């Protein structure tokens, strides 16, 4: 596969995922300061992150309709609205303002993220070429870049109230670059001659895999910086190396994800990746030094890297093209809860048992991917996805 051709084909959704990556990388590296500025306990921080989950779920549900309404403008409009998340977080003081900023950010991130993934799935079919892993690699590298720049800026003495507005300008540039020309084509409309039923069995299995993967990935994003600076006593700003390493490791592995999927099969690739993710979470939990913690984050990132894009591609192939957008959005409604519940649950565990115990809990949750993917592999082999299993 030509990377240059793949980038040209999927330029707009790739930039959209990069914008999401920069936002979360900036946020992850800012967590220690944002938490302190709003005077939040670990449990309060976890609870505030649930507001982001609520916003995300609402956006997941509405994204198919919003996508139909906005058409080729859905990505740039969503990208412009996400800029507001930076600005709200930069001025948030106290639990209410911080939770409100996360609620808005969750809405906008989820809308942009799901819209981009649906667009990639459509382009994969239209151009008969794999695009998902490459696009998600750009998310990871952008996440690493956002986290690194933010960590370095904090170490240089800049505060989140200065860093976040500056990164908002970057977000505006990303939004402008998401524009697609008049040659844009949407997914095919629903086929009235076919039953409009979704294969909920496969959707829920895929959603369960996404849920556990997001828990492992995003718990590490949100809390690795705090573990490095607080638990291991590293200097301020050093914690940014945790999310930076996560993004780099995930980006590198995702670049080779399509070749790995071709060699192993997507099901086995997800299975092996989950085992690696468990090992990474346990390494972080047992870390006695900053280098050991960063290595654990790298292992965790390598394990989590291809699970989400591989699961997206697998579901996209198993679902009728005219129902693909709806099926992916519903799977993400289930899975994306883990994107925010993971960090939230980590906060509650950390409050009572410490961050090390929280990462052990993350390892246990990632382990649930194993039975889910084994069941999905069996269902796929039997052709379950071709049969209508439940009403929409």
N, C-alpha and C positions, 0 to 999 in steps of 0.2 A: 504493500500500500504506500502511495506517495503522501508523505506528511504535508507537502505543500498543497496538493490538491484537496486533501481533507480539510486543511485550514481554510482554503478558499471557499469550499462548499459550505462549511459550518461556521463562518466568521462571526455572524451575529450572535448565535447562541453561545459560542465559545467566549466572546467578550462578556456576555451576560453572566456566565459562570465565573469568569475572572473577577467581575465586579462583586459577586457574592463572596468570592474567596478573599478579596482585599478587605471587605467589610468585616468578615468574621475573624480574619487574621489581626486586624487592627483592634477589634474588640477583645480578642483573647489575650493579647499582650497588654491591654489596658485594664484587665480585670482587677489586679491588685490595687491600682489607684482608684478606679471607679468604686470598688467595694469600700475602700477607706473613706472616700469623699462623701458617700451616702451613709457612712457609719452603719454598715450592715454586718450582722453575724453570718456565719456560714449558712445557717438555716434560712435566714432572711434572703440571702443571695440566691439560694436554691428556690425559694418561693417566688422571688421576683422573676426568675428565669421561666417559671411556669406561665407567666403572662405572655412571654414570647411564644410559648407552645400554643396558647389559645389563639393568638393572632395567626399563627401558622396554619392551624386546623381550619379556621374560617377561610383563609386564602386558598387552601387546598380544595375545599368544597366548591368555591366560587370560580376557581381558575378556568375550568372548561367554558363557562358562560362568558367570563371576561375575555378569554382568548377569542371566542367567536365575535364578541362585540368590537374589540379593538383590532382584530386581524393582525396585519404586519406591524402595527404600532404597539403591540402589547409589550415587547421587550424594551424599547426606549422609554415608554411611559413608566413602566415598572422601575426601570433603572433610575429615572429622575426622582421618583417618589422615595426610593431607598435613600437618597441623599439626606432626606429629612431625618432618618435614623441617626446618622452621624451627629447632626445638629442637636437633636433632642438629648442624646446621651452626653454631649459636651456640656450641657447646662443642668443636667439632672442633679438634684440635691435631695436626699431623703428617699425613703422607700417608695412613696407614691409616685414621685416624678420618675424615678429609675424604672419602676415597673411599667409605667405608662410609655416610656421611651422604648422599652423592650417589646411591649405589645404592638406598637406601631412598626418597629423593626421586624418583628416576626411576620406581620402581615405582608410587608413589602418584600422581604427576603424570600418567603415561600412562594409568592406570586411570580417573582422573577425566576426562581429556581425551577419550579415545576413547568412554567411556560417554556423555559430553555430546554428542559429534558424532553418534553413533548415534541418540540421543534426538531431536536436532534433525532428522535425516533422516526419522525416523518422523513427527514433527509436521508437517514440510513436506508430506508426502503426505496426512496425515489432514485437515489444514486447507486444503490446496490453496493454500498461500501461501509465498513465499520467506522463509526465516529465517536461512540460513547466514551470509550476509555481515554482517547486523546483529549476530548473536551473536558473530561473530569480531571485530567492531568493539569490542564490550564488552571482549573479551579485551585488545585493543590499548590501549584507554584505561585499563584497570586496570593493565596492564603499565607504562604511562607514569606513572600515579599512584604505583605502588610504587617505581619507579626515582627519581621526583622527590622523594618523601618521604624515601627512604633517602639520596639524595645530599645533601639539605638537612640531614638529621640528622647525617651524617658531617661536613659542613662546620661544623656547630655544636659539634662535639667529641664526639658520641656514637659509641660503638664498635659493631661488629656484634654483640657479645655482649649489647648492650642493645637494639639495633634489632630483631634477629630475634625475640626472645621477645615484644616488643611487637606485631610484625606477626603472630605466631602467634595472638594474641587476635583480631585481625581475621579470620584464617582460620577461627576457631571460629564467629564470627558468620555468615560466609559459609556454612559447613556447615549451620548451623541453618536458614538461609533456603532451602536446596535441597530441603526436604521437599516432596513432591507428595502430594496428597490421594488418597482412595480412588477417584476417578474416573480415575486413571492407567490407561493401557492399554499393553501391550507391543506389539512388532512381531508380525505374524501368524506362527504356527508354520510350519515347513517343510511344503510341499505334498507329501504322499506320492505323489500321482499324477504328479508331475513329476520328472525326473531331478535328483538333488541334486549338480549339478556347477556349479562356479564358472567364469566367463569369465576365466581366469587371464591371458590376453593383455591384456585391458583393465585388470585389477587391477595387473599389473606395470608397464604404461605409466603408470597413475595413481600407483603407488608411486614410480616414477622421478621424476615431476614433484614429488611431495611431498618426496622425498629432497633434490633439488637446492634446492627452495624453503626447506626447513628449514635447509639448510646456510647459505644466504645470510642468512636472517633471524636465526638463532640464533648464528652466528659474529659477527654485528654486535652482538647483545645481549651476548654474553659478553666481547668484546674491544674494543669501541669505547671503553668507559670507560678501559681500560688504555692504548689508543693516545693518547687525549687527555691523560691525566695523565703518561704516561711518555715517549712519543715526542715529543709537542708541548710537554711541560713545564708543563702547566696545574696550578694549585693543587689540593690534595686536596679531593675532593668535586665538583670541576668535571666530572669524567668522567661523573657521573650524567646530565649533559645529553645525552650520546650516546644511551643507551637510552631516555631520556625522549622525545627527538625521534623516535626510531624508533616508539615506541608511539603518539604523537600522529599522525604521518603515516599509519601503517597504519590507525588508527581512523577518521580523516577519510575516507580513500579507501574503506574498507570500507562506510561508511554509504551511499556512492553506488554500491557495487559491483553491486547488483542492476540498477540502471538501465543501468550500463555493459555488463553482461552481456547485457541485453535488446537494446541497440543494436548491440553488436559481435558477440555470440555468445560463449559461454564459451571456446571454443577460441582465437579471435583475441584475446580479452581476456588470456588467459594468455600468449599469444605476445608481445603488446606489453608486458605487465608484465615479462616476463623481460628484454627489451631495456632497459627502464628500470632494472631491478635491476642489470644489468651496468654501466650508466653510473654508478649510485650507488656501487657497490663500487670502481670505478676512481677516482671523486672522493675517496673516503676514503683510498685508497692514496696518492694524489698530494697530499693536503692539506698545506699549509704553515702553516696557522693553525687555531685552534680553530673559528672560524666556518665555515671551508671544510669542516672535518671534519663539523661538525653538519649543514651543508647536504647533504653527501654521504650522511649517515645518513638525512636526510629523503627524498632521492631513492631511496635503497635501500628505505626503508620503503614509499614509494608504489608501487614496483615489486613488492615481495613481498606487498603487502597482500591482494590478491584471489586469488592463485594457489591457496592451500590451500582456502579455502571454495568457490571455483569448481570445483576438481577434485573436491571432495567431492560437490557437487551433481550434477555430470556423471556420476560413477560411480553415485550413488544412483539416478538416473533410468534408467541402462542395465542395472541389475541387478534381478532379480525381487525384489519386496518381501519375500518370506519369507527371502531370502538376503542382504538388504541389510546387516544387522549383521555377518554373517560376512565379506562382501566388503570392507566398509569397514575392519574390524579387520585383515584381511590386507594391504590396501593400506597401512594405517598401519604395520604391522609393517615393511614395506619402507621406507616414507618416513620414519618416525620415527627410523630410524637416523641420518639426516642431522641431526636435531635435536641430537644429541650428538656425532656423528662430526665435524660441522662445527667446533665449538669445539675439539675434540680435535686435529683435523688442523691447525687454525690454530695451536695451541700448538706442534706439532712444526715447522711451517714457520717460525713466529716465532722459535723457539729458534735456528735455523740461519741464517735469511735476514732476520729482522726482521718486524715487524708490517705494514709496507707491502707486502712480498712476499706475506704471508699474505692480505691483502685482494685482491691481484691474483689469487691462486689461487682465492679465493671467487668472483670475477667469472667465471673460466673454468668453474667448476663450475655456476654459475647458467646459463651458456650452454648446458649440456646439456639444459635444459628445451625449447629450441627444436625439436630433432629429435623429442623425445618427444611434444610436443603436436601437432606436424604429423602424426605417425604415428597418434596417438589420434584426431585429427579425421578422418583417412581411414578408420580402422577404424569410427568411429561412423557415418560416412556410409554404409558398407557394411552396417551392422547386425550387426557382429561380436558385440556383447554379447548378442544374442538366441540365439546358438548355443552349446551346451555345448562348450567347448574343452579342458577338462582336468578330471580328477577332483579332488574335494575333498581 
